[in-house]
């Protein structure tokens, strides 16, 4: 511990203006505030008491009244006698100080001649042109101690963030010599920085430390602002984060208020929103009338489309899902709904010919049918006139024509109703009478009378949903005996449809035979005789609603055929059919006596043929007899007439060429594989359907002739007498 005596005060040194008592009282009160760091930073054993005159003597010229040097710093400054050399900088302000603003520069540049005492030594030499201060001058009469050197340094600010007001109120004057000069009063009233300095005075820190600095600095130098980073005020340290927190809370509050205001405005806007009133109905324009007249031509040009139909109401309602092919007048649908009845299942219609594949176990709601239809269980079906399904099918096929309809010219006959949007885009809703039903040119369909609607719209007319290209997307009408009908067309769903075999099979491109195909056709009889015979299966939709199934054998060497034929309408009866060179014989027997099996797949006929009432005829003109006769004759003579290759097909895993021969009234199709063998023979029946006789290679048993009744003996002729 330093026990040296305290030097007496220098009475020759002039002091500045005495500090009022009120200032000391404020400093003392400020020191008692919480958060003041001076009180907690005292060092034990380092503070000694000195007189007020000594403090006044060590106070630098121009410092604030509240920056009185503390006795502790005065006592600490006597520990060494080494002079404090000048630390010049290139900018004229202490290293590490903040950038001064325009108000940070003091208005005075140092003590004037009037303020300088008469006993002051001569002023130091002027500063160099570069702004660096001249070498400090030492006093000749009194050595420069560390205390006096520290008293002439720049008074440091008590706050870490000097404001413009505190910088202007606390200019620091640097002395040109080691001797003190007359203190200059502050230009303005001390502010927050002054209060902080007062607190430092009350706790014994700050004033004494700054009192001994600045001695020996060159006279006339531009004073700089106090260094803000020498002392730290915890209150000032917390001011920055607290201000940022307040700004963040303010921003969050403004954003929340904006969101609530926007949501409120949106809710009120939605509640008060009302759609624009619909455009009133009006007569069709000329362009709209032409679009309506071209609807059926557009359908024929687009070939096909997916379709969904709902017809009728309540228990009589039927639903149809599938496709329509207007180019071939073909429909392929799945029929469902509570009113489907016996037609529930798959339906195909080509022109006037309708075949169904009933499925009583199908679910009531229909689904899109398979693109490749099943090959079995199809049967010819006749719909009575006026049945709901028949009327709807006529409506679907009637939506195509090869020429446009007449443009509506009667005022009020057709009207524009509204605009709507469907899956394909925007459409116009038009109201007009139902278009007439005319089959397209070249179609196999027969003309049917137009079905007059009973009304669909408010004025009892049909409504059409048309786009700008005259494509129909929806139709709503009301048909007699059916009720309301809604037809929805899916224009993008347009696969190529394949008719079942009863309707002729998938389409092809007929052409003339090549040389290889012609040779195979010419060699067919010889190949069949070499083969000997085959097992046969018959599928014959004949008449209007007659469906026959059969099984048996055929021998080309014996020119004989023997089959069992079943009618689906009479499942418990069978007909035995035998064809040979003597003619044709038939016998009707119960199903058990004729080979058994089901009506859809009957068994082969019994051998030898049972005795019974055989009906013998030389020839018969029914479709089954014609087909069996053609199959037997194929082993002896070739087909007669011009032959045309219809298409390439597949049966029983073999690729075949379908060759059509014969007149239009009785067209025959030969399915010949690439080996020259006959795989199927088809005949166009009187009901515009196709009957098939499939041939499978097999060992044919000996086909015995049918028992014929013995000829009755003629009564003997009377002898002449």
Secondary structure in CASP SS format (residue, H / E / C, confidence):
PFRMAT SS
TARGET T0000
AUTHOR 0000-0000-0000
METHOD secondary structure of the structure
MODEL  1
X C 1.00
X C 1.00
X C 1.00
X C 1.00
X C 1.00
X C 1.00
X C 1.00
X C 1.00
X C 1.00
X C 1.00
X C 1.00
X C 1.00
X C 1.00
X C 1.00
X C 1.00
X C 1.00
X C 1.00
X C 1.00
X C 1.00
X C 1.00
X H 1.00
X H 1.00
X H 1.00
X H 1.00
X H 1.00
X H 1.00
X H 1.00
X H 1.00
X H 1.00
X H 1.00
X H 1.00
X C 1.00
X C 1.00
X C 1.00
X C 1.00
X C 1.00
X C 1.00
X C 1.00
X H 1.00
X H 1.00
X H 1.00
X C 1.00
X C 1.00
X C 1.00
X C 1.00
X C 1.00
X C 1.00
X C 1.00
X C 1.00
X C 1.00
X C 1.00
X H 1.00
X H 1.00
X H 1.00
X H 1.00
X H 1.00
X H 1.00
X H 1.00
X C 1.00
X C 1.00
X C 1.00
X C 1.00
X C 1.00
X C 1.00
X C 1.00
X C 1.00
X C 1.00
X C 1.00
X C 1.00
X C 1.00
X H 1.00
X H 1.00
X H 1.00
X H 1.00
X H 1.00
X H 1.00
X H 1.00
X C 1.00
X C 1.00
X C 1.00
X C 1.00
X C 1.00
X C 1.00
X C 1.00
X C 1.00
X C 1.00
X C 1.00
X C 1.00
X C 1.00
X C 1.00
X C 1.00
X C 1.00
X C 1.00
X C 1.00
X C 1.00
X C 1.00
X C 1.00
X C 1.00
X C 1.00
X C 1.00
X C 1.00
X H 1.00
X H 1.00
X H 1.00
X C 1.00
X C 1.00
X C 1.00
X C 1.00
X C 1.00
X C 1.00
X C 1.00
X C 1.00
X C 1.00
X C 1.00
X C 1.00
X C 1.00
X C 1.00
X C 1.00
X C 1.00
X C 1.00
X C 1.00
X C 1.00
X C 1.00
X C 1.00
X C 1.00
X C 1.00
X C 1.00
X C 1.00
X C 1.00
X C 1.00
X C 1.00
X C 1.00
X C 1.00
X C 1.00
X C 1.00
X C 1.00
X C 1.00
X C 1.00
X C 1.00
X C 1.00
X C 1.00
X C 1.00
X C 1.00
X C 1.00
X C 1.00
X H 1.00
X H 1.00
X H 1.00
X H 1.00
X H 1.00
X H 1.00
X C 1.00
X C 1.00
X C 1.00
X C 1.00
X C 1.00
X C 1.00
X C 1.00
X C 1.00
X C 1.00
X C 1.00
X C 1.00
X C 1.00
X H 1.00
X H 1.00
X H 1.00
X H 1.00
X H 1.00
X H 1.00
X C 1.00
X C 1.00
X C 1.00
X C 1.00
X C 1.00
X C 1.00
X C 1.00
X C 1.00
X C 1.00
X C 1.00
X C 1.00
X C 1.00
X C 1.00
X C 1.00
X C 1.00
X C 1.00
X C 1.00
X C 1.00
X C 1.00
X C 1.00
X C 1.00
X C 1.00
X H 1.00
X H 1.00
X H 1.00
X H 1.00
X H 1.00
X H 1.00
X H 1.00
X H 1.00
X H 1.00
X H 1.00
X H 1.00
X C 1.00
X C 1.00
X C 1.00
X C 1.00
X H 1.00
X H 1.00
X H 1.00
X H 1.00
X H 1.00
X C 1.00
X C 1.00
X C 1.00
X C 1.00
X C 1.00
X C 1.00
X C 1.00
X C 1.00
X C 1.00
X C 1.00
X C 1.00
X C 1.00
X C 1.00
X C 1.00
X C 1.00
X C 1.00
X C 1.00
X C 1.00
X C 1.00
X C 1.00
X C 1.00
X C 1.00
X H 1.00
X H 1.00
X H 1.00
X H 1.00
X H 1.00
X H 1.00
X H 1.00
X H 1.00
X H 1.00
X H 1.00
X H 1.00
X H 1.00
X H 1.00
X H 1.00
X H 1.00
X H 1.00
X H 1.00
X H 1.00
X H 1.00
X H 1.00
X H 1.00
X H 1.00
X H 1.00
X H 1.00
X H 1.00
X H 1.00
X H 1.00
X H 1.00
X H 1.00
X H 1.00
X H 1.00
X H 1.00
X H 1.00
X H 1.00
X H 1.00
X H 1.00
X H 1.00
X H 1.00
X H 1.00
X C 1.00
X C 1.00
X C 1.00
X C 1.00
X C 1.00
X C 1.00
X C 1.00
X C 1.00
X C 1.00
X E 1.00
X E 1.00
X C 1.00
X C 1.00
X H 1.00
X H 1.00
X H 1.00
X H 1.00
X H 1.00
X H 1.00
X H 1.00
X H 1.00
X C 1.00
X H 1.00
X H 1.00
X H 1.00
X H 1.00
X H 1.00
X H 1.00
X H 1.00
X H 1.00
X C 1.00
X E 1.00
X E 1.00
X E 1.00
X E 1.00
X E 1.00
X E 1.00
X E 1.00
X E 1.00
X C 1.00
X C 1.00
X H 1.00
X H 1.00
X H 1.00
X C 1.00
X E 1.00
X E 1.00
X E 1.00
X E 1.00
X E 1.00
X E 1.00
X E 1.00
X E 1.00
X C 1.00
X C 1.00
X C 1.00
X C 1.00
X E 1.00
X E 1.00
X E 1.00
X E 1.00
X E 1.00
X E 1.00
X E 1.00
X C 1.00
X C 1.00
X C 1.00
X C 1.00
X H 1.00
X H 1.00
X H 1.00
X C 1.00
X E 1.00
X E 1.00
X E 1.00
X E 1.00
X E 1.00
X E 1.00
X C 1.00
X C 1.00
X E 1.00
X E 1.00
X E 1.00
X E 1.00
X E 1.00
X E 1.00
X C 1.00
X C 1.00
X C 1.00
X C 1.00
X C 1.00
X C 1.00
X C 1.00
X C 1.00
X C 1.00
X C 1.00
X C 1.00
X C 1.00
X C 1.00
X C 1.00
X C 1.00
X C 1.00
X C 1.00
X C 1.00
X C 1.00
X C 1.00
X E 1.00
X E 1.00
X E 1.00
X C 1.00
X C 1.00
X C 1.00
X C 1.00
X C 1.00
X C 1.00
X H 1.00
X H 1.00
X H 1.00
X H 1.00
X H 1.00
X H 1.00
X H 1.00
X H 1.00
X H 1.00
X H 1.00
X C 1.00
X C 1.00
X C 1.00
X C 1.00
X C 1.00
X C 1.00
X C 1.00
X C 1.00
X C 1.00
X C 1.00
X C 1.00
X C 1.00
X C 1.00
X C 1.00
X C 1.00
X C 1.00
X C 1.00
X E 1.00
X E 1.00
X E 1.00
X E 1.00
X E 1.00
X E 1.00
X E 1.00
X E 1.00
X C 1.00
X C 1.00
X E 1.00
X E 1.00
X E 1.00
X E 1.00
X E 1.00
X E 1.00
X E 1.00
X E 1.00
X C 1.00
X C 1.00
X C 1.00
X C 1.00
X C 1.00
X C 1.00
X C 1.00
X C 1.00
X C 1.00
X C 1.00
X C 1.00
X C 1.00
X C 1.00
X C 1.00
X C 1.00
X C 1.00
X C 1.00
X C 1.00
X C 1.00
X C 1.00
X E 1.00
X C 1.00
X C 1.00
X C 1.00
X C 1.00
X C 1.00
X C 1.00
X C 1.00
X C 1.00
X E 1.00
X E 1.00
X E 1.00
X E 1.00
X E 1.00
X C 1.00
X C 1.00
X C 1.00
X C 1.00
X C 1.00
X E 1.00
X E 1.00
X E 1.00
X E 1.00
X E 1.00
X E 1.00
X E 1.00
X E 1.00
X C 1.00
X C 1.00
X C 1.00
X E 1.00
X E 1.00
X E 1.00
X E 1.00
X E 1.00
X E 1.00
X E 1.00
X E 1.00
X C 1.00
X C 1.00
X C 1.00
X C 1.00
X C 1.00
X C 1.00
X C 1.00
X C 1.00
X C 1.00
X C 1.00
X H 1.00
X H 1.00
X H 1.00
X C 1.00
X C 1.00
X C 1.00
X C 1.00
X C 1.00
X C 1.00
X C 1.00
X E 1.00
X C 1.00
X C 1.00
X C 1.00
X H 1.00
X H 1.00
X H 1.00
X H 1.00
X H 1.00
X H 1.00
X H 1.00
X H 1.00
X C 1.00
X H 1.00
X H 1.00
X H 1.00
X H 1.00
X H 1.00
X H 1.00
X H 1.00
X H 1.00
X C 1.00
X E 1.00
X E 1.00
X E 1.00
X E 1.00
X E 1.00
X E 1.00
X E 1.00
X E 1.00
X E 1.00
X E 1.00
X C 1.00
X C 1.00
X C 1.00
X E 1.00
X E 1.00
X E 1.00
X E 1.00
X E 1.00
X E 1.00
X E 1.00
X E 1.00
X E 1.00
X E 1.00
X C 1.00
X C 1.00
X C 1.00
X C 1.00
X E 1.00
X E 1.00
X E 1.00
X E 1.00
X E 1.00
X E 1.00
X E 1.00
X E 1.00
X C 1.00
X C 1.00
X E 1.00
X E 1.00
X E 1.00
X E 1.00
X E 1.00
X E 1.00
X E 1.00
X E 1.00
X E 1.00
X E 1.00
X E 1.00
X C 1.00
X C 1.00
X E 1.00
X E 1.00
X E 1.00
X E 1.00
X E 1.00
X E 1.00
X E 1.00
X E 1.00
X C 1.00
X C 1.00
X C 1.00
X C 1.00
X C 1.00
X C 1.00
X E 1.00
X C 1.00
X C 1.00
X C 1.00
X C 1.00
X E 1.00
X C 1.00
X C 1.00
X C 1.00
X C 1.00
X C 1.00
X C 1.00
X C 1.00
X C 1.00
X C 1.00
X C 1.00
X C 1.00
X C 1.00
X E 1.00
X E 1.00
X E 1.00
X C 1.00
X C 1.00
X C 1.00
X C 1.00
X C 1.00
X H 1.00
X H 1.00
X H 1.00
X H 1.00
X H 1.00
X H 1.00
X H 1.00
X H 1.00
X H 1.00
X H 1.00
X H 1.00
X C 1.00
X C 1.00
X C 1.00
X C 1.00
X C 1.00
X C 1.00
X C 1.00
X C 1.00
X C 1.00
X C 1.00
X E 1.00
X E 1.00
X E 1.00
X E 1.00
X E 1.00
X E 1.00
X E 1.00
X E 1.00
X C 1.00
X C 1.00
X E 1.00
X E 1.00
X E 1.00
X E 1.00
X E 1.00
X E 1.00
X E 1.00
X E 1.00
X C 1.00
X C 1.00
X H 1.00
X H 1.00
X H 1.00
X C 1.00
X E 1.00
X E 1.00
X E 1.00
X E 1.00
X E 1.00
X E 1.00
X C 1.00
X C 1.00
X C 1.00
X C 1.00
X E 1.00
X E 1.00
X E 1.00
X E 1.00
X E 1.00
X E 1.00
X E 1.00
X C 1.00
X C 1.00
X C 1.00
X C 1.00
X C 1.00
X E 1.00
X E 1.00
X E 1.00
X E 1.00
X E 1.00
X E 1.00
X E 1.00
X E 1.00
X C 1.00
X C 1.00
X C 1.00
X C 1.00
X C 1.00
X C 1.00
X C 1.00
X C 1.00
X C 1.00
X C 1.00
X C 1.00
X C 1.00
X C 1.00
X C 1.00
X C 1.00
X C 1.00
X C 1.00
X C 1.00
X C 1.00
X C 1.00
X C 1.00
X C 1.00
X C 1.00
X C 1.00
END
